[in-house]
Amino acid sequence: MKTSSPSPVGRDAKANGPAPRRWRRRWPWIAGALLGLLIAAGLWPRPLPVETAAASRGDLLVTVDEEGMTRVKHRYVIPAPIAGQLRRIDWKAGAEVEAGTTPLAVLETSGADFLDARSLAQAEARVRGAEANRAAAAARRERAAAAEKRYADEFGRLRRLREQGAISAQEFDAAEMQAATAREDERAARFALQVADFELEQARALLTRGRPGGGAAPLVIGSPVSGRILRVYQESERVVPAGFALLEVGDPADLEVRIEVLSRDGVVIRPGARVIVDQWGGAAPLEARVRLVEPSAFTKVSALGVEEQRVYVVADFVDPIERRPTLGDNYRVEGRIVVWAGRDVLRVPAGTLFQRGAAWQVFVVEGGRAVLRSVRPGHSNGLETEILAGLKEGERVIVYPGDKVADGVRVRTLSVAAP
């Protein structure tokens, strides 16, 4: 019996027929797998964006920042030495005066300054007292001048040694402070001598006018020191009693800074501490040195209505007058008093540290993950903190870590904080 083989077309149809059905059965599984992969990729935790900063070495200053006012250091209020008719004072604040030559005010006494025997004896005693005061002021001036020369020579010698690296920075700073203090003491002694000369001259003039035949010409009142008129208390013509304040004179270039700080901050401030004077109107900060922390505090109500105990810190300018030619009396400034200074210390931004219990910790970025690490902080100025242990230079730490940042969490750097 003869059989016929299937045609090629039939074989191809039989071979290709089941394939589409098999793929149709597999498509749902493939689609489900792809959907699962997409869902897993969408739910897979992404790295948290964080801001980081590097632990670096450098200088660190811990300061007490407060507002202050400039003040003429040596000022003198010129009173009326005797009662009389004051002529109008045409001088204005800011006018230059010369000691002993510039007439500031004129008093007409019309012979009313003649003295009886008792008053004459008192006037003679005042002259002797003024002479003794002048002699003491001259002795203090000579002693201050000798000390100023001695410390200036010593500072010059130590400066050369410092340039050669033979002495430490602490010794050089101490010598600089001693030289500056001696220089200010000499200026104060010179001012006191000028005032003593003026008072002696006034006492002698009053004694001469108080004697019979002393004359009744108007009394001309001069300036005890060279400088400028700071204030005119009485400008119009009037009758004034003895001791009535007329003018105030001083040298506006001879300034000091008086900074008002909390009493708890004043405890840690020492004479000689560096002061950086900002916001005074110039392009660059000025340098000053603390001369005195006043021993008595006072109560002041803050802007929030809180009573605070405050104390004045007085500092002398170190920069020459050429750097501050327009700075005057009672000008507002901001002072940063340095209470601690460190050189080449390991530091990080203060916002990287947080406290858990008694331990201080940071998050360090290692291999794209946040790693919790305990550290031992040192001094801090509110912006940067010294790290004594727990970190190495160059390691990156997370700044202001949020609640989502935990130990082992994957992170990516969003931005880098400036050092």
Buried (B, 14 or more C-beta within 10 A) or exposed (E): EEEEEEEEEEEEEEEEEEEEEEEEEEEEEEEEEEEEEEEEEEEEEEBBEBBBBBBBEEEBBBBBBBEBBBBBBBBBEBBBBBBBBBBEBEBEEEBEBEBBEBEBBBBBBEEEBBBEEEEBEBBBEBBEEBBEBBEEBBEBBEEBBEBBEEBBEBBEEBBEEBEEEEBEEEEBBBBBBBBBBBBBBBBBBBBBBBBBBBBBBBBBBBBEBBEEEBEEEBBEBBBBBBBBBBBBEBBEEEEBEEEBEBBBBBBBBBBBBBBBBBBEBBEBBEBBBBBBBEEBEBEEBBBBBBBEBEEEBEEEEEEEEEEBEBBBBBBBBBBEEEBBEEBBBEBEBBBBBBBBBBEEBBBBBBBBBEEEEEEBBBBBBEEEBBBBBEBEBBBBBEEBBBBEEBBEEEBBBBBEBEEEBEEEBEBEBEEEBEE
